[in-house]
Amino acid sequence: MNRMEPMIRERGAAVLDAGVALRAATLEARVDWLAAASRRLADTAHQSSAALASSTGLSRAMVEWGTRTTLDTVRAPTLRALAKQALRDGFTPIPLLSVVLAGNLFTASVREILVPLLLGVPVLAKASTREDAFPRMLVEALRHVDATLGGAVDVVTFSGGDAAAERALFERAGAVAVYGSDATLAEIQSRHPNTPLIAHGHGVSAAYCGPAALEAARIEGSAAAAALDVAAYDQRGCLSPQVIYVEETRACSAEAFAESLARGLETALPRGPLPLPAGAAQAQWRGLAEVEGRLIQGDSYAISVRPAESIRWSPAYRNVNVSPVASPSEAAERMQAFAQHLKCVGVDSESRATLQAELRRHTGITAYTCTLGTMQTPPLDAPADGQPPWRGLLRL
């Protein structure tokens, strides 16, 4: 028997048993518990930011920004409103959720763990071997605030593809949420064909800047907001924009916007160390960008200005495409080409309603839209893959 199996099975049983007390608690008790645990986690993460920088590969400043902005979304009124919306039709929580956490974005575990707990669903989570420090800090904070309710969540760590450990993780679950590549999802589904899967696969995001945001008095602010979206988490998440579509005007071309974006990236939160594989992919991407269009680059970023029809996907780590379009309709049409993977669209506030209407006209585009500068800080109740965050957690 795999040495991890008995431990995972034992923890799963304990979490499942603790779910009785979790469901018996009032909504207000769960709201107060989660809000207090988030405040405690904010303090713990701040004190441990140097260690988290080492484990995540991000700069310390980025770790502190990520924990602050993520935990700022966990407020009692937000939790209360989310729960009341999810539970309004008399649905009941599933007995246990198993979660395979994302390894590229350390703060993603906050939403992935807290939303189920809020709704009365105990959670057994598998953390990535690349970074499990933050999820464990989250569990510690939950248990410190309320040991009884805190028993309804636990984190285990094992290598991906360990079928025996995976089987033990899933066997008691009413559903399994998996965050990872499409290949990972397909492999897990093939090994567990009868497991209800809440799939969160490969994703990309895009942004759009309309004429109002490109006026002389506004362009620097618009570019700074877009720069934050690119820089956040070193562009490693599925909410990170890979391409920014710019509706050119007489006063501002795509190249002029890219130059402003470069100034924003020069002063953005510092980037973490560049891994060797990412460095090789970046060198290839930049080399092709220089041949095929215009490349603007600095020590920690590069911007490829190229036609919208010839996008090359970024290797992340602050390498981004800027492409001219003639209208919101053209931008939406370009996004149609990768609609099945499109997670988020950042847009200037004046263009948001128009772009949303254009996106609705294109079948298959269900991406979450938000204003530029907020792509990496979605509210707790923001939809995921076009679905509410409680998808799969409740039953009639």
N, C-alpha and C positions, 0 to 999 in steps of 0.2 A: 504493500500500500504506500502511495505517495505520503511522505511525512507531513505535508501540508494539509492533507485531507481531514484528519481527525480534528485538527485545530480549527479549520474553517467550519466544519460541520458543527462543532461545539459552540463556536461563536454565533453561527446562524441560529441555532436553537435558542441561545440566550436572548438574542435580539428579537426573535419571534415571540418568546414569552413576555418580554418587556413591552411588546406592542399592546398587550392588554391594558396596562396602565396608561400608555400613551393615548389610546382611543378613549379611555374612561375620563381622561383629563378634559376640562372645559376648553373651548376655543381660546378664551382669554388667558387661561393658564399656559397654553402652548405659545400664544403670541408673546406673553411676558417672558417666558423661558428663552425663546429664540432671540428676541431683541436683546436681552441681557447677555446671552452667550456671545452674540455678535460684538457687543461693546467690549467684553472681556477679550475676545479674539483680536480685536483691533489693538489693544494694549500689548498682548503677547506677541503679535506679529511685528509690531514696531520695535519691541525689545530684541526680537530675533531677526531683524531685517538683514543683518550681515550674513547669518547662516542661511537664510532663505535666498539671498542673492547667490550664494555658492551653489545651493541645490537646484535652483531654477535656471541658472545661467543668465539671469538678468542683472542689471545694475541695481545697487541698493536703492537709489532714488526711484527706479521703476517699481521695485518691490513695494516701497512705501506708498507710492501713488496707487498701485493696483489694489493693495489691501484697503486703503482709505476709501477709494471711490467705490469699490465693490461692497464693502460693509456699510457704507453710507446708504445703500439701497435697502438695507434691512431695518426698517422702522416699524414700530407697532401699528400705526395706521395703515401702512402698505400691506403688512402681513394680514391684518384683519380684513381688509377689503378683498385681497386675493382669495382668502379662505371662504368668505361669504359668497363670492362669485362662483367658485368651484363647487361648493356644496349646496347651492341654491335649489337644485332639483332633487334632493334627497338621495344622492349617490352615497355609497359607503366605501371606505378605503379598502384596498386590497390588503391581505395579511402581511406581506413582506415585499419590499423592492430590493433586488440586487442591482448594483450599479457598477459598470466598468468605467472608471473615471478617465477623462482626457489627460494625456501626459504633457501637452504642450502649453497649457494655460493653467497656472497653479490656482488661481482664484475661482475657476469654474466650479470647483467642488462646493462652493457656498450655495449656489442655487440648486445644484444637483442633489444636495443632501437636505437643505433646509425646507424646500417646498414640500417634499413628501412628508417630513416630520410635522410640518404645520397642519397637514391634512389628516394626520393620524396614521401614517404609513411608516413602520419601522424600516430601517435601511442598513443593509450590509454592503459595503462598498469595497471594490478592489482598486487600490491606488497603483499608479504607475511605478515601476522600479526606478524610473528616472527622477521622480519627485513625489515622495509621500509625506514630507514633513508638514506641509500646510494642512492637508486633510486630517492628520493626527492632532495637530493643534486645535482644529475645529472640534473634533470629538472630545478632546480634553476640556475645552471651554464649555461644551454642552453638558458634560458630566459634572463639572465643577459647580455650575449654576443649579442643577437639579440632578442628583445621582439616580433617582428613580426613572425619570424621563430619559436621562442620558444613557440608560441601559438599552434604549431602543435604537441605538446606532453603533456601528463598529466599522473599523477599516482593517483590511488585510492587504498584504502585498505579495505578489508572486509574478513570475515571468509570464508574459503573454504566450498562449499556445499550450500551456500546461493543462491538458484535458482533464486530468483527475481533479486537480484543484478547482478548475472551472466548474466541473460537475458538482462538487461540494458547494461552491458558491451559489449555484443556480437552483439546487434541488428543492429548496423550500419556498422559492420565490413565486409570488403571484404574477410578477412581470420582471423583466430584465431590461434595464436601460443601458445602452452601449454607446459610448462616445469614441469614435475612432475612424479609421479609413474605411472606404467601401470594401476593401479586401478583408479587413479584420471582421467587419460585420458579416460578410458572406461566409467566412470560415466558421464564425461562432454559430450562425444559423444552421450551417451544414452539420455541425457537431451536435446541435440541440434543436432539431427540427420542430419539436413540439413545445418549445418554450415561447411564451408570448414576448416578443421583442419590441422594445421601444427604441427604434434605430435613429441615431444621430450620426450620419456619415460625413464623408468629405464635403467641405464647404469652402466657398470663396465669397468675397464681398466686393462691392463697387461703390463709387461715389459719383455725384453729378453736381456741377456748379453752373448755375444759370446766370443770365445777364445782370440781374440786380446785384448779385454777389461779386460781380467783377467791375463794378463802378470804381472809379479812382479812389474814392474815400473808403471803400470796403474791401478791396482786393487783398490787402495785407492781412486783415482779420480773417477773411475767408480762407486764405492759404494757411494761416496759422492753425485754424480749426482743423483743416484737412491734414496738416502735418501731425497734429496730435493723434488723429485716427491712424495714420501710417506708423508713427513711432511707438504707440502703445503696445506693450508686450513684444517689442521688436518685430511687429508685423507677423507674429507666429500663430495667431488665432484665426478661426474661420470668420470672425467679424472684422478682420483687418482688410482694408481696401487693397485690391490688386491693381485696379485701374480707376482713374478719375477722369470722367468725361467732362469736357469743358465746352460750353456753348459759346463759341467765339463771338466777340463783338468788334466794332471798329476800334474801340478803346483798349481791348484786351484780347490778345491771341492766346492760344494754348501754350505757346512758348513763354509768353510773359507771365502767365499763371504759374508755369513750372519754375520760373526763376524766383517768384515770390514764395512758392512752396519750398524751394531750396533754402531760402532764408529762414523759413519756419523750422525746417529740419535741423538747421545749424544750431538753433537754440532750444530744441526739444529735449526732453528727458534723455540722459545719456544711454547709449546702447550698451548691452552686455558684450562679453567676449564672443568673437565669431568662430564657431566650430569649423574644423577643417573641411568636412563635407559641404557645409554651407558656403564656405569660402570658395571652393572649387565651382559650385553651381553658380555662385554670384559672378565669378570671373567670366564664365561662359556667357551668362545672360548679358552682362555689361558689354562684352566684346561684340556680340551680335547687335545689341542696341546701338552701339557706336557706328556700325556699318550700315544699319538699316534706317536710322533716323538721327535724332540729336540726343546726346547723352549729357546730362548735367550731373556731376558727382562731387561728393565731398568725402571726408574721412570715414563717415559712417552711414552714407546714404547714396543712392543714385536714382535719377529720374530719367526715364526713357520717353521722349516726346515722339510719338509715332502715330500713323493713321489708325483709326478705330478698327479697321478691318484686318489689321496685321499684329494684333496683340500677342506677345509672348508672355506666358504666365511667370510671375515673379518667383524667385527662390526665397522670398521673405527677407527678413533682416534689413528692412527699410530700402528695398528696391521696388520702385513703383512706376507704372505706366501712366502717362497723361496723354489723352487723345481728344482731338477736336470733334465736335458733333454740331449739326445744324439746328437741333431742336430737342426737346424732351422726348418726342416721339422716336427720334433716331437713337437716343440713348437707351430707351426701353427696348427697342428692336435689337440693339447690340447685346443687351443683357439676356434677351431671349435665347441666344445661342448657348448660354450656360445656366439656363433657368433652373434645371434640376439640382444644381449645386449652389445656387445663389442664396445666401443666408441673410444678408443685410445690405441695405442701400442707404448711404449717407447723402443728404441733399441740403442745400441752403434753404432757409425757412420760407423764403418767398416762392420758391419753385416746388415746395413739397407737395401741395395739393395737386398741382398739374402733373407732376411726375407720377404720383400715386395713381392718378386716373389713367395715365398711359400704361403703367405697369399692369393694371387690372385688365386692360384690353388685350394683353398678351397671355395666352393660355399657359398655365404652368408656373407663372411667377407669383410666388406667395411670400417673398422675402419681407422681413421686417424693415420698415423705413424709419429713419430718425434724422435729426439735424446734424450737420457737420460738426465734428468735435465731440460727439456723444456715441459714436459707433461702438466703442469699447466699454461703455458704461450703461448697458441696457437696464431698465427697471426690472424689479424682481418678477413682475407679471408680464413681461414682454413675451410675445409668442416665439416659439422655437420651431423652425421648419414649417412655418405657417400654421402651427397648432398651439393651443394654450399650454402653459408649462405643467399642467396637471394631466395631460394626455396619458392614458394608460394606468393612472394611479387610483381611479375610482370605478366602481361598478354599481349597477342598479340592484 
